[in-house]
Structures are given as structure tokens and as C-alpha cells.
């Protein structure tokens, strides 16, 4: 497998957990770091996208509609 190399600083507790897991399973620690990235990177990207969109709304760059208009469009009027 080829790929880029990154340097990562973790605290002592994280390192011990990672070492223990690697020893117990016979997999390299880097495998679990990649697994964690795969599991959470999309969710982190999503959070930052939501924050960017919320900021764009605050700046008036995105059109929004009120709750009553949304209810009307969805046919949820009382």
C-alpha cells in the first residue's frame, strides 16, 4: 500500500491503548489510526460544512424560509 506519511502526536493514554490493541490483534498501530480516520473523517467534514453553511446564512448569503412557509410547502398546515 502506498500513501502519504503524516506525523501525529497522541497523549500517553491514547498511545498505551493503541499499543495494547495492536499487540492483542497482531495488527500495526497505523492500521487502527487509519480505521479511526475512516470512521470519523466524514462526520467531521460534515460538521464543518454545517458550520460554514450556518455562517453563510448569518451573512445573508443563503436563502432561507420560515417554519410556517416550510409547513405550508410540506402540506402540514393546521
GIDA-V182858 format. One record per backbone hydrogen bond with DSSP energy under -1.0 kcal/mol. CO is the residue of the C=O (numbers start at 1). NH is the residue of the N-H. E is the energy in kcal/mol with one decimal. If there is no record, write none. Layout:
CO_NH_E + CO_NH_E
//
This chain:
11_15_-2.3 + 12_16_-2.3 + 13_17_-2.2 + 14_18_-2.5 + 15_19_-2.8 + 16_20_-2.7 + 17_21_-2.4 + 18_22_-2.5 + 19_23_-2.7 + 20_24_-2.6 + 21_25_-1.9 + 22_26_-2.0 + 29_33_-1.7 + 30_34_-2.4 + 31_35_-2.2 + 32_36_-2.3 + 33_37_-2.2 + 34_38_-2.9 + 35_39_-2.3 + 36_40_-1.8 + 37_41_-2.8 + 40_44_-2.2 + 41_45_-2.6 + 42_46_-2.1 + 43_47_-2.0 + 44_48_-2.1 + 45_49_-2.2 + 46_50_-2.5 + 47_51_-2.3 + 48_52_-2.2 + 49_53_-2.4 + 50_54_-2.6 + 51_55_-2.2 + 52_56_-2.1 + 53_57_-2.2 + 54_58_-2.3 + 55_59_-1.8 + 56_61_-2.9 + 57_60_-1.5 + 66_70_-2.2 + 67_71_-2.8 + 68_72_-2.0 + 69_73_-2.6 + 70_74_-2.0 + 71_76_-3.3 + 72_75_-1.2
//
